């Protein structure tokens, strides 16, 4: 499943989707950026509530397929612009991380 297909399947709101054809291959949930850098896998959907500009750098370093901001978190414009520049996909949802993870599991992730 691609990021764009995931967005459509769960009715997620796009913030930045410069690489919508990126394949999604698992899920990682975490808010401690250094922990995510060391543990998230390439191709994961990263569920978080963190919304500062550092999430784009962490996503790039860990090569996640996309960031899914939960609980209605919407990043500032600078985060969106940085994500577009770095090729980082960011989506947002009103679901909690638990609810989002449950829905992702139902999709086979």
C-alpha positions as CSV (number, residue, x, y, z in Angstrom):
1,X,0.0,0.0,0.0
2,X,1.3,3.5,-0.8
3,X,1.0,6.6,1.3
4,X,-1.7,8.0,-1.0
5,X,-3.7,4.7,-0.8
6,X,-3.3,4.8,3.0
7,X,-4.5,8.5,3.1
8,X,-7.6,7.5,1.1
9,X,-8.3,4.3,3.0
10,X,-8.3,6.1,6.4
11,X,-9.6,9.5,5.2
12,X,-6.4,11.2,6.5
13,X,-5.7,14.8,5.9
14,X,-2.6,15.6,3.8
15,X,-0.1,18.2,5.1
16,X,2.7,17.4,2.7
17,X,2.8,14.5,0.3
18,X,5.7,15.0,-2.0
19,X,6.2,11.2,-2.3
20,X,2.7,9.7,-2.3
21,X,3.8,6.6,-4.2
22,X,6.1,5.6,-1.3
23,X,5.3,2.0,-0.1
24,X,4.2,1.6,3.5
25,X,5.7,-1.4,5.3
26,X,4.8,-1.3,9.0
27,X,4.1,1.1,11.8
28,X,6.1,2.7,14.6
29,X,4.6,4.8,17.4
30,X,6.7,7.2,19.4
31,X,7.2,10.8,20.5
32,X,10.8,10.7,21.7
33,X,12.7,11.8,18.6
34,X,16.0,10.1,19.6
35,X,14.2,6.9,20.3
36,X,12.4,7.0,16.9
37,X,15.7,7.6,15.1
38,X,17.1,4.4,16.5
39,X,14.1,2.2,16.2
40,X,11.7,3.2,13.4
41,X,12.2,1.1,10.3
42,X,12.4,2.2,6.7
43,X,8.9,2.3,5.2
44,X,7.1,2.6,8.5
45,X,4.2,4.9,9.2
46,X,5.4,6.9,12.2
47,X,2.6,7.8,14.5
48,X,3.3,10.8,16.8
49,X,1.9,14.0,18.3
50,X,5.3,15.8,17.9
51,X,5.0,18.6,15.3
52,X,8.1,20.7,15.4
53,X,10.5,21.0,12.5
54,X,12.7,18.2,13.8
55,X,10.2,15.6,12.8
56,X,11.2,16.1,9.2
57,X,14.9,15.5,10.0
58,X,14.0,12.4,12.0
59,X,11.8,11.0,9.2
60,X,14.6,11.5,6.7
61,X,17.2,9.8,8.9
62,X,15.0,6.8,9.7
63,X,13.6,6.7,6.1
64,X,9.9,6.3,7.3
65,X,7.3,6.3,4.5
66,X,5.3,9.0,6.3
67,X,4.5,10.7,9.5
68,X,1.0,10.5,10.8
69,X,0.2,13.3,13.3
70,X,-2.5,12.1,15.6
71,X,-5.1,13.8,17.9
72,X,-5.7,16.6,15.5
73,X,-2.2,18.0,15.6
74,X,-1.4,20.3,12.7
75,X,2.1,21.5,12.2
76,X,3.2,25.0,11.4
77,X,3.8,26.1,7.9
78,X,7.6,25.9,8.3
79,X,7.2,22.2,9.1
80,X,5.1,21.6,6.0
81,X,7.6,23.6,3.8
82,X,10.5,21.7,5.2
83,X,8.8,18.3,4.7
84,X,8.0,19.2,1.0
85,X,11.7,20.2,0.5
86,X,13.1,17.0,2.1
87,X,10.5,14.7,0.5
88,X,8.8,13.8,3.8
89,X,5.2,12.8,3.7
90,X,3.1,14.2,6.5
91,X,-0.6,13.3,7.2
92,X,-2.8,14.2,10.1
93,X,-5.8,12.7,11.8
94,X,-8.1,13.4,14.7
95,X,-7.7,9.7,15.9
96,X,-5.6,8.9,18.9
97,X,-2.4,7.0,18.2
98,X,-4.2,3.9,19.6
99,X,-7.1,4.3,17.3
100,X,-4.9,4.9,14.3
101,X,-2.7,1.9,15.1
102,X,-5.8,-0.2,15.4
103,X,-7.0,0.9,12.0
104,X,-3.6,0.4,10.5
105,X,-3.5,-3.2,11.9
106,X,-6.9,-3.8,10.3
107,X,-5.3,-2.8,7.0
108,X,-2.6,-5.5,7.5
109,X,0.1,-3.1,8.7
